[in-house]
Amino acid sequence: MAAVDFIKKLAPGAQRVQKKYNVLASLVIAQGCLESGFGASDLSQQANNLFGVKGTYNGKYLLMWTKEQDKNGNETRVKARFRKYPSYAESLADLGSLYTRLSRYKDVVGEKDYQKATAAVAKGGYATDINYATKLNSIIFTYKLTQYDNLDDLPEEPSEPETPTGPDYPSREYDGIDIPLNQNLPSDVDFPQLHVSSKDGKEVIEITGASVDFTVDTTGKKSFTFSLVRTQENAAEFELLVVDNILYLDEKKYNHQKYYITNVSLHQENGMLTKTVTAAHIFTVLLINNRIEKTVSKKLSIKEALDIALKGTDFKYVIHAKDDEISSAEQENFGEKNSTELLDEIIEDYDIELDVDNYKIHVYKKMGQEIDFVLDSRYNMPGITITTDSQNCTTRAWGYGAQKEIDSDSDSKVDGKTTEDEKEVKKDEEKEPEYVFEPVLYIHPDEDKFLIEGKPRWAEPIKDERYKKSSSIISALKKHVNPYPEMTVEVEFQKIYEPKLLEIEQDFWLGDTIHVIADTADGITFEDDLRVVSFQHNPLNPYSSPTITFANFRKDIQRINVDQVKKMKNLQRYINDMLKTLR
């Protein structure tokens, strides 16, 4: 932003500061210009903090590196909290309030001569720079800032800065209009294909001979890797395999899915070149680079939450659930993250699943259905692994919400020396912090079943400045604490082409529930209905052997395991009864 434009933006707020706090507008504007580099500093851009004030503002802060000096002038780089303001208006007003609160700036308040005012600011220890007052005077003189010290034209009741009463988030619900893809892609595809494209889309070449390792789960995240050896026949596509170029993959469910190349490893051996490529779906790549700055604290429906998370993107959603199936959730300070992080929160808070078709996000309470299909170790399941892990089991945890604001005397300057008010800050930091509500101890209702030698299993505490209500931290703790062992069932599936089986068995995919049976010569090892939550396979080869992960939700699998034990006990009891009869 040009210096003149920045000054014009600050002037109305600085004049309001002068009217309310009796501090010259020219001084306030000059300090804003000097401290923020005319609005170019990271602190001013990321936190609207024009004057480098430390601490928190309504619980909001930004961690940044800064320099601190001891009495001998030795500098140390430390990370400190700096106030994060909703807009410039609050930053300006906070500076005026600072001058009236701290006695060392008493000569600044009411001073009508800007040169005496700048001298008083420097004398008060606002900065260690011995030329601080001279620099401020130069800015005031160069840009004729004293013109703003005349408040004759300022309205008696100045209008408040234009800040919206609530953020406006347009609907991102699917409207039937799709984002067009590269027009050079083939429209008629009889078998799955993989294409590589340059960034501008002018070059589109099919890649043949690659074995793709593709992974997808119920969060909607998709990625794949493959390796390609350079030959004379594939030289063109080989050269196009560079970071940030585009790949189009025909998946099992959706064709022409758009991926960005995120990693390329080039290996040379015996005169041969091989590239190993990793690609992530646009759902991951584009959303992680989209940040939502504003926050919302209220009860949100699933649609409202998605509208916030997807603002500024081309993504739209389709909800495949009844209105009452996905309950609204209480949100505190929902925002100030990238869209990927917010969608992860939505998945957890609303207990939903996602299936992504390029720029269209399908939202389900629980995707898939029960399928008439059997995975059997005797003919189509070469291997099965059942893993139980209790290392992450926890039964209780503390939760801490937002801290109470630091006393006004804790304000300090970015590059200033350790002044009296900063010493007070350090004293405050040594004390026990005070919170908006008392810290909450959450104990899982089933804790007694999972004690170790009679003692609880502690989870790491949750410390989150977003939460200002105990009910919100309790909800977070309920998701954080989980005493149930983490169990996963992973199988290898061998596709068997048998016409008679094709007539009676249905095909299955992510979210579907199928029957799994594994046995040995000693009897049944495992048998139950399980739900597919992760799929890893080569979509270019319909007869490849995929790796399938089932219901890795700890409590669900725990129940399955308990049911399985019951079945085995019942089976043993039946065998014993039969043996008694035969005797």
Order of alpha helices (4+ residues) and beta strands (2+ residues): alpha-alpha-alpha-beta-beta-alpha-alpha-alpha-beta-beta-beta-beta-alpha-beta-beta-beta-alpha-beta-alpha-beta-beta-alpha-beta-beta-beta-beta-beta-alpha-beta-beta-alpha-beta-alpha-beta-beta-beta-alpha
